[in-house]
Amino acid sequence: MLNRLYGTPPTFLYQLKCLLKTSRLLFTLVLITPAYAESPLWKVSKGNDHLYIGGTVHVLGYRDYPLPKEFDEVYKQSEMLVFETDINEMQSPKNQALMASKMIYQDGSKLEQHLKSSTYKALEQYLKPLGIPVITFEDYRPGMVSIMLTMMELRRLGIMGAGVDQFYNNKAVNDKKNIGKLETIEEQISFLEKMGEGDPDEFILYTLREMKNMEEMFKSLKQAWRIGDNRKLAELALDPLKEFPETYQMLVVKRNKAWVPQIEAMLKTKEIEMVLVGALHLVGEESVLKQLEALGYKIKNL
């Protein structure tokens, strides 16, 4: 039963991509434009043309299923599913190797050389009770260190299963529905590679602070996601992300702007699409939903 819910477990590379948004700083949940929504999905329409956009959680536990009923309702009406990238191809050995190569320093330098001594010491102290020597992370960029720490904590909490994207990708494959993507795998890996640039010390220190409260925070975020408590979600996830302007612009704003023209093109096709993206892309003045609304499309929460 659980295997049917989850399908094939995410590979290491897909988990890395998912964990990009898992802490308060990076976790993508349903954060939306209206103050009081009822579900994580919207109908976008103009005249007789329409499609559906859903905000997703990339990593879930077994107890998070079943998902909100609106997902299945929209899935049944949709002829094509569109994800951020090609999930199946992301799991190939070739792309796992590419990912691994991009997340380490290519110039031979070490993590310690890119951090203040106090930051490096704080990382060492965090790892010591876990029995993990800090040298384990010496080759990795700060973004990868953050992802690895988050992965370790989620595994400890038993939250490392497939999220909404993986679940519906597997379902679409089994049902032989058409599948599309908004960006290439190379583009996604580039975003990960640059994560944490600008202020690597604060990035690492923020991650360490988040580890202490992850269980409680993760629970609060998922509860808010399921009931559409958007103000709480904004407080927990969007505002902290903006404390890192370079990361926010790269991971959210830049990608939103690149996706909107593609979504507009989908609206002109005969197929009904279900677009599933990390939910931070659906909140705020620079969100996908706000941009579509400004272009004259009607946005209706389901």
Beta strands, then each sheet from edge to edge (+ up, - down):
strand 1: 41-46
strand 2: 49-56
strand 3: 59-60
strand 4: 80-83
strand 5: 161-162
strand 6: 178-181
strand 7: 273-278
strand 8: 298-301
sheet 1: 6+ 4+ 7+ 2+ 1- 8+
sheet 2: 3+ 5-
end
